[in-house]
Amino acid sequence: MLLGYAFFGDGSFSFAEVSTFFTDSSQWATVGRSLRIALTAALACILIGYPLAYTIAKIKSKTVQYMVLMALVAPMWINGLLRTIALKDLATLMNIPTGETLLTLGLIIDYLPFMLMPIYLVITGIPKSYLEVSADLGASPMFTFLKVTLPLSMSGIISGFLMVFTPAVSTYYMSEYLGNQSTFMIGEQLNTMFTKDNKSGAAVIALVLLV
């Protein structure tokens, strides 16, 4: 359907919308801005999520582990739009202006559980015998972490990165409520085009974003 809208929007085959996109510098600026903000949020989630997941995984009691995870994941049960509006209201009370900082913070808060869970699951799945063997061979805890735990948990980091970056780069309501004109993102551009009934242009952007 996207290909049909992109190349057959007016009923006949045409590269018009594709050409318009690739020659419009403002479109590329929007894509670049979206990628930058989403990448910043995803990397921040790694820096916060990995130590948090590692700490939770090292708690001896499984019951306590699950209770901590539940406390961190429970907010996800609330509608995402409501969480965003609540964050905006809180920022207003604290005199924090809308913009890239607040938008990035909102993305981190909203998508952190998507980074936390895959890393936690991978770390808890690493056999303890690997760590014991490393210690028996004289490795320090830090060396064991760098040479055993971190490499074996890389799949969780990659999964978490994709689960955060993908929705963040195309977010719509968060950029609208927490951002401003300087943080105009690709999701808002898609909405604008659909509002103007320009499905062909929106389809081209969606395909570029997919690639």
N, C-alpha and C positions, 0 to 999 in steps of 0.2 A: 504493500500500500504506500509506503514511504517513497519507493522508487517511482510508483505511478504518479503520485502527487508532484514529485520533484521534476520529472521529465515529461509528464503528460498533463500538466495542470490545466491547460486551456483546451484540452481535447486532442492536441496533436503533439508529436515529439518536438521538444525544444530544450536548448541549453540556456535559455534566457535567465532563469532563476539561479542556476549554478554560476553563470558568468557574473551576475549581479553580486552574489555573495563574495566571490574571489576577488572582485575589483573594488569592494567596499571596505575601506580601511577601518571604519567604525565597527564592522562586524568582527574583524580579526581582533580588534582591541577588546571587544566584549568576550570573545573566546579566550584570549590570553589572560584577561582579568579573572575569568571564571576558573581557569586552570590554576592560576597562582593562588587564589584564595582557597580552593579545594585542596591543593597540595600542602599549603601551610597548615590547614586544619588536620589533614591526615597525618602529617609528620608530628604535629603536636600531640595527636592522639596516641601515636607510637611512644613518644617520650613519656607520656603520662600513663598510658595503658599497660605498657610492658612491666615497669616496676610494680604497678598495682597488681597485675595478674600474677607476677612472680611471688609477691608477698603473700597473696591469698593462697596460692598453691602450696606454700610452705607451712601454712597453718596445719598443725597436727590433727585437729579435730575436723572431720568431714562435715559435721553438723554446723560448726562455726563457719566453715568455708561457704556452705550453701546459704547461711543466713546473711553473710556479708555480700555474696553475689546477688541475693534477692534484694537487698537494700539498694544496690547499685543499679539493678535492672528494672526494679519496680516502676520507676518513673516512665519507662517506655510503654506502660499500659495506658498512660494518659495520651490522648490525641496529640499528635505533633504540633498542630496549629495552636492548640491551647497552651502547650508548653512554651511555644515561641511568643505568644501574646503575654504570657506571665513573665517571661524574661524581659520583654520590652518594658512592661510596667515597672518591674524591679529596677531596670536601668534608669527609667525616668525618675523614680524616687531617689536614686543615688546620683542623679545629674550626670549620667553617662550618655553622651550623645550617640545617635545612630551613626553608623559608618562601618568601615572595614574592621576595626577592632572589635566592635560589638558583634558584628556578623560572624567573624572568625570564632569568637568566644561561643556564640550560639551553636555553631556547627560542631565545635569540640564537645560541648555539653551534651548535645543531642545525639551525636554518633559515637561517643566514647564506648558505650556498651558493645557496639559492633566490633570494636577493636579489642576490647577486654576479653570477651568470651572465647574467640578462636585461639588467642594466645594462652589463656588459662587452660583450655582443653588440651592443647599440645604439650604444655609444660607438665601437667598432671599425668600425661601419657608416657613421659620419658621414664624408662625403667630405673629404679633406684640403684640397681646393680651397676649401671654405667657410672654413676657418681661414686659409688663405693670403690669400684676398680680404679677410677681416676685418683681417689684419695690414697688407695693402697700403693699406687705407683709414685706417690710423693707429690702429687699436684696440690697446689694451694686452692682454697675455695674460689678465689678470683680466677685462677687459671682454668679450673674445672668449668666455671661458668662460661668463660670465653671460648673454650675449646670443645665443650660438650653440650651444655645447656643451650647456649645461644644458637649454635648451628642447627641443633635438632629442633629448635622452636621457630626457625625461620619460616617454615610453611604457615605457621599461625600468624606471623607478622605480615606475610604477603596477603593472606586471606583477609586479615583485618584491614590492611591498607586498601584493598579493592572494595571492601564492604563500606568503607568510609568515603573514599575518594569518589566512587561512582555516583552515589546520590548527592554528595556535596557539590560536585561540579555542575549538576543540573538542577539544584534547588531553586524553588520559586518563591514559596511563601516566606521562607526565612530571609531571603535577600530583600523581599518587599517590606517586611516589618522591621528588620534589624539594620538594613542598609540604607543608602541614600543614592543620589544620582551618580556619585563617584564609584559606587559598587554595583552598578547595573550589570547583571549576570545573564548568562545564556538562557536560563529558565524564564526570566522575565521577558527576554527577547522573543522567545517562542510564544509566550502568552500574548504579547503585543501583536504578533503576526496573526495569531488565530482570532484575536479580537477584531482585527481589520479584515478577516476572512482571507488572508493570504496563506492558504494551506501549502501552496507550492514552496514559498520561501521558508516556511517553518519546516517542511519536510527536508529541504536541503540542509538547514542547520542541524536538524536531528541526525541526518546521515553523517555529516562531518563530525559531530560529537561522538557518534557511534564508532567511527573509524579511529 
